Amino acid sequence: MKIELVWREEDGARLAATVWRAGSGWRAVSSAMLGGGIGPLGWVLNAQVRGAYARLDPVAHLEEMAASFGLDGPGAGMLTAASVARTMRREDGGVAVSATVGLRVPTWAAAPEGKADPELAPLHLDVPSPAREPAPSEQERAWRPGTINIVVAVPVALSDAALVNAVVTATEAKTQALLEAGYPCTGTASDAICVAARTSGEAEPFAGPRSAWGSRIARAVHAAVHAGALDYTEYLRTKRS
């Protein structure tokens, strides 16, 4: 999986995005806003937006960005307020993973009904400010962007059931990594994932954590998310110092 780091100017900020131009011969299962579901996949876009993001047409926004980067045909597009420039990449036995980790509000998946969700609170800090912009205030430093976006590329074909199983395996590995990095949570409320597999060859029927390819998915996701969580902790420490 060859990931490109690209940049754009938007809303007065220089924002990063990762682009994977997968090409033909791939299909994916994805929870991404653009191109979600199970189907053919030619590219994946993970784009950073400002924390105060207020557009009500995120799918159209992703389509605009995809076109600006020369992406056409079926693909998947994700948004995050976390620093995409700090994306972590890991591989294991042919499985490649790219993970953008932001933990503004670490969240347990099961929460009491009606409880106020701080994940929905407005963001006041987006990304490390370019040198030409004023440094964030102390109040702004109290807020941090969130979302964990994960892209997984598997070099073999997976059945529909195995694709879904791979999402479960990746999510379990993500949670394990977060707990081991000191974050008592299952993720954030806005996490997204895309698992892509080849279309040629006999489809693997399993992708659980003890299957041949599921175990590789688990290790690669765990390594990327764990590294991203530790990097996020260090980022917070340096911002507070």
Secondary structure by P-SEA (a helix, b strand, c coil): cbbbbbbbbccccbbbbbbbcccccccccccccccccccccccccccccccccccccaaaaaaaaaaaacccccbbbbbbccccccbbbbbcccbbbbbbbbcccccccccccccccccccccccccccccccccccaaaaabbbbbbbbbbbbcbbbcaaaaaaaaaaaaaaaaaaaaaacccccccccccbbbbbbcccccccccccccaaaaaaaaaaaaaaaaaaaaaaaaaaaaac
